[in-house]
Amino acid sequence: MGEDDQDQEHVAEPARPPLTAARAREMTAGLREAMDHVQRSVAVLAARVRDAHAARVWLPLGHSSWESYCDAEFGISRAQAYRLLDVARSLAAIHGAVAASTETSRTRDSNAAAAAALDYGLSQRALVAVSGRADVVAELITRRLATLAHSGLQALDENTMRAVVRQAVRDVRTAPPPPPADLPADPTVAALRRVVNDLAPRACVES
C-alpha cells in the first residue's frame, strides 16, 4: 500500500451533527420498511416464477427451455434460474401448509391470512436453503399450527402464522442432515463407525 493510500485512509470525515434518538428511530423505521419491501418482493417474485414455469411460458416465445428463457429475457444464469424455482417451490409448500391449516381453524381475518401467505418475512437465501426439505417445513408448520388451533387460542392471526412459519424454516435450516438410509450391514464396519464417531469429539477437545 502506497503513502497516498495511507493518507487517504486517515483523512478525517467532515464533522456531522450529533444524531438524536428521534432521528435514529426514524432512520431505523425507514430501514425496516425497506427490508420488509424486499422480503415481500421475494414472495411475489416466487409466486410469479411458479406460475410462469407451470405454464411453460418459454414455449410460445420460442425458447427451448426454462434456463434459455431466463437468460434471453432477464439475463440471468442457469443457476439463478433454478434458484428462482427453488424459492417458488419452498414458498408454495409453505403457502399450502398455512392455507390448509387456516381452513380448519378459526382465523380472525381471512384477508390477513392471505396477506401473511405472501409476507412471511423470509429471505430468498432462507427459501433456497430449505428448498430440498420443503416437505419437512410444511409438515412442521402444519403440526404446530394444529397444536395452536387446539390449545384454546381464539384465532390464528397474521402475526402468529408468520412467527410459526419463520421458526419452522429456522429450525429446518439449523437441523443436522438426516443419517444415511443405507447404513452398513456388516457389524464390524458398524462397530468401527461407532468407534470413530466416539473418538471425533475427543479429538476436537484435545486439539
Buried (B, 14 or more C-beta within 10 A) or exposed (E): EEEEEEEEEEEEEEEEEEEEEEEEEEEEEEEEEEEEEEBBEBBEBBBEBBEBBEEEBBEEEEBEEBBBBBBEEEEEEEEEBBBBBBBBBBBBBBBBBBEBBBEEBEBEEEEBBBBBBBBBBBBBEBBBBBBEBBEBBBBBBBBBBBEBBEEEBEBBBBEBBBEBBBEBBBBBEEEEEEEEEEEEEEEEEEEEEEEEEEEEEEEEEEE
